[in-house]
Amino acid sequence: MKIVVCIKQVPATNEAKIDPLTKRIVREGLKAVMNPFDAYAVEEAIRLKEKCGAEVIVISMGPEKAQRCLREAVSLGADRAVLLSDRAFGGSDTWATSYVLSKAIEKIGQVDLVICGKQAVDGDTAQVGPGIAAHLDFAQATFVMKVEKVDRRHIRVQRMRENGYDVCDIKLPAVITVVKDINMPRVPTLKGRLASDEIDIPIWRPEDIKADIEKIGLDGSPTRVVKTQPPKARSRKTIRIEGSPQECAKQLAQRLREEDSISGANI
């Protein structure tokens, strides 16, 4: 079995700034880390490797410094890594990003399972995993909270819902996106860290994956960010309400009505 895990390097802060011209996150000068949800994807792939003897390949699209996240995944137990890095990829939206990743997966070849974190914390769209499945015409399951069973032809998973979960039996090849409930990521060993420092990480350009240049980057992205703005600051005022449960509930409802009337909302 061959498993590909897609990971992303994201800013290690919630105070990132937006470029007013490009409407993109200004990443220069920011500390970067592996997207937290992708850590669960890496861990699940390694667990399947230990259980089924699979090969785990991690891939990422980003600047050359994203090799750090790839080496981290290798230190945890991934077998090899590939970085997709080129100025032509810059500005790609979720559709273009999933297209690039799908072309890389095609180049790797004979991939049975693709695992992604449910979403990236810098975008929160949760669209790249399903987009990869659409480009590759793979079956998919999102918000996976447990892998029950896997063999060379099928994978059975529990897919989280608001009021429970679905059990999905999916034919391979497939794409799954995982939530943090699925596992607890391990800590890399010293041996793993040393091995990850020595591994060679190839860098693939658009021509290496035979990507259509008109489908990547800012110009190849069908969506545009028109406007961005930070959320309004939340009020941190604390009010103490005393009385019986019924009286407290009545006072709370009255205060909420008053605040909403000031803001122009209705309750």
C-alpha positions in Angstrom: 0.0 0.0 0.0 1.2 3.5 -0.8 -0.1 6.4 1.2 0.4 10.1 0.4 0.0 12.7 3.2 -0.5 16.4 2.1 0.8 18.9 4.7 1.0 22.7 4.8 3.3 25.1 6.5 1.3 27.8 8.3 2.1 30.9 10.4 2.6 30.1 14.1 0.5 33.1 15.1 -3.0 34.5 15.0 -1.7 38.0 14.3 -0.6 37.5 10.7 -1.1 40.6 8.5 -2.8 40.7 5.1 -1.1 42.4 2.1 -3.6 45.1 1.0 -2.7 44.7 -2.7 -2.6 40.9 -3.1 -5.1 40.1 -0.2 -2.7 37.3 0.8 -1.1 36.6 4.2 2.3 38.3 4.6 4.4 35.3 5.6 7.8 37.0 5.5 9.3 37.3 9.0 6.7 35.0 10.6 7.6 31.8 12.4 6.1 28.9 10.6 4.9 25.4 11.7 3.2 22.4 10.3 -0.6 22.9 10.1 -1.9 21.3 13.4 -4.6 19.3 11.6 -1.9 17.8 9.3 -0.1 16.4 12.3 -3.0 14.0 12.8 -3.0 13.0 9.2 0.7 12.2 9.4 0.2 10.2 12.6 -2.7 8.2 11.1 -0.6 7.4 8.0 2.3 6.1 10.2 -0.1 4.0 12.2 -1.4 2.4 9.0 2.2 1.9 7.9 2.9 0.0 11.1 -0.3 -2.0 10.8 -0.2 -2.8 7.0 3.4 -2.3 5.9 2.5 0.8 3.8 4.9 3.3 2.3 4.2 6.9 3.5 5.2 9.9 1.3 4.5 13.4 2.5 4.1 16.3 0.1 3.8 20.0 0.5 3.4 23.0 -1.7 5.2 26.1 -0.5 8.5 28.0 -0.3 11.7 26.1 0.2 11.6 26.7 4.0 8.6 24.3 4.0 11.2 21.5 3.9 11.3 21.9 7.7 7.8 20.6 8.0 8.5 17.8 5.6 11.6 16.8 7.7 9.4 16.9 10.8 7.1 14.4 9.2 10.0 12.1 8.2 11.3 12.3 11.8 7.9 10.9 12.9 8.1 7.9 10.6 7.3 9.0 7.0 9.5 7.3 4.4 10.1 10.1 2.0 9.1 13.6 1.2 8.5 15.9 -1.8 8.3 19.7 -2.0 6.4 21.5 -4.7 8.0 24.9 -4.9 8.1 27.5 -7.6 7.0 31.1 -8.0 4.4 30.0 -10.6 2.5 28.3 -7.7 2.3 31.5 -5.7 -1.2 32.9 -5.1 -3.0 29.6 -5.9 -6.4 29.3 -4.4 -7.8 26.1 -3.1 -8.8 24.8 -6.5 -5.4 25.5 -8.0 -3.6 24.1 -4.9 -5.6 20.9 -5.1 -4.8 20.7 -8.8 -1.0 21.0 -8.2 -1.1 18.4 -5.4 -3.2 16.0 -7.5 -0.6 16.3 -10.4 2.2 15.5 -7.9 0.2 12.4 -6.7 -0.2 11.3 -10.3 3.6 11.6 -10.7 4.2 9.5 -7.6 2.0 6.9 -9.1 0.0 3.9 -7.8 -1.2 5.8 -4.7 -3.8 3.9 -2.7 -4.7 6.4 -0.1 -4.3 10.2 0.3 -4.7 11.7 3.8 -5.1 15.4 4.6 -6.0 17.3 7.7 -9.6 18.5 7.7 -8.5 22.1 7.0 -5.6 24.5 7.3 -5.7 27.0 10.2 -4.7 29.9 8.0 -7.6 29.5 5.6 -10.2 27.3 7.3 -11.8 26.4 4.0 -11.6 22.5 4.2 -11.6 22.5 0.4 -8.2 21.1 -0.6 -8.8 17.5 0.4 -12.1 17.2 -1.5 -10.5 19.1 -4.4 -7.7 16.6 -4.7 -10.3 13.8 -4.8 -12.2 15.6 -7.5 -9.1 16.2 -9.7 -8.0 12.5 -9.3 -11.6 11.1 -9.5 -11.0 9.3 -6.2 -13.6 8.3 -3.7 -13.5 10.5 -0.6 -14.6 10.8 3.1 -14.2 14.0 5.0 -14.0 14.6 8.8 -12.9 11.1 9.5 -12.6 10.4 13.2 -11.6 6.7 13.1 -10.2 4.2 10.6 -11.9 0.9 11.4 -10.4 -1.3 8.7 -8.2 -1.1 5.7 -6.9 -3.6 3.1 -5.7 -3.3 -0.5 -9.1 -2.7 -1.9 -11.3 -0.9 0.7 -11.1 1.3 3.7 -13.8 1.6 6.4 -14.0 4.8 8.4 -16.2 6.6 10.8 -17.1 10.0 9.5 -18.0 12.6 12.2 -21.3 14.4 12.1 -22.9 16.9 14.5 -25.0 14.2 16.2 -22.9 11.1 15.7 -21.0 9.5 12.9 -21.4 7.6 9.6 -19.7 4.4 8.9 -18.3 4.6 5.3 -16.9 1.6 3.4 -14.9 3.2 0.5 -13.2 1.6 -2.4 -9.5 2.5 -2.9 -7.9 4.6 -4.2 -9.5 7.3 -2.0 -8.9 10.6 -0.2 -9.8 11.1 3.5 -9.5 14.2 5.6 -9.1 13.7 9.4 -10.1 15.5 12.5 -8.1 15.8 15.7 -10.3 13.1 17.5 -8.7 10.4 15.3 -5.4 10.0 17.3 -2.7 11.6 19.4 0.3 12.5 17.4 3.6 11.0 18.6 6.8 12.8 19.5 9.8 12.3 17.2 12.7 10.2 18.4 16.3 11.3 18.4 17.0 8.6 15.7 14.1 10.0 13.7 15.3 13.5 13.9 18.8 12.5 12.8 17.5 10.5 9.9 15.3 13.4 8.8 18.3 15.7 8.7 20.0 13.4 6.2 17.2 12.7 3.8 17.1 14.3 0.4 13.9 16.2 -0.4 13.4 16.7 -4.1 11.8 20.0 -5.3 9.3 19.6 -8.1 8.5 22.5 -10.4 5.4 22.8 -12.7 7.2 21.1 -15.6 8.2 18.1 -13.3 4.5 17.3 -12.6 3.3 18.3 -16.1 1.0 20.9 -14.7 -0.9 23.2 -17.0 0.6 26.7 -16.3 -2.9 28.2 -16.9 -4.3 26.3 -14.0 -1.9 27.3 -11.3 -0.9 30.4 -9.4 -2.9 33.6 -9.0 -3.9 33.8 -12.7 -5.0 30.2 -12.7 -7.2 30.5 -9.7 -10.9 30.9 -10.3 -11.6 32.7 -7.0 -10.5 36.1 -5.9 -10.3 37.7 -2.4 -12.1 41.0 -2.8 -11.8 42.3 0.7 -10.3 41.2 4.1 -10.6 42.8 7.5 -9.9 41.7 11.1 -12.9 40.6 13.2 -14.3 43.1 15.6 -12.8 43.0 19.1 -15.0 41.1 21.6 -16.2 42.8 24.7 -14.6 41.4 27.8 -17.0 43.1 30.3 -18.1 40.8 33.1 -21.5 41.2 34.7 -22.6 39.3 37.8 -26.3 38.3 37.9 -27.8 37.2 41.2 -31.0 35.6 42.2 -32.9 32.4 41.6 -32.3 30.4 38.4 -35.5 31.8 36.9 -34.6 35.4 37.9 -31.1 35.0 36.5 -32.4 33.6 33.2 -34.9 36.5 32.9 -32.2 39.1 33.6 -29.8 37.5 31.1 -32.5 37.5 28.4 -33.3 41.1 29.1 -29.6 42.2 28.9 -29.1 40.3 25.6 -32.2 42.0 24.1 -30.8 45.4 25.2 -27.4 44.7 23.7 -28.8 43.4 20.5 -31.1 46.4 20.1 -28.1 48.7 20.4 -26.2 46.7 17.7 -29.3 46.7 15.4 -30.0 42.9 15.7 -33.2 41.3 16.8 -33.6 38.4 19.3 
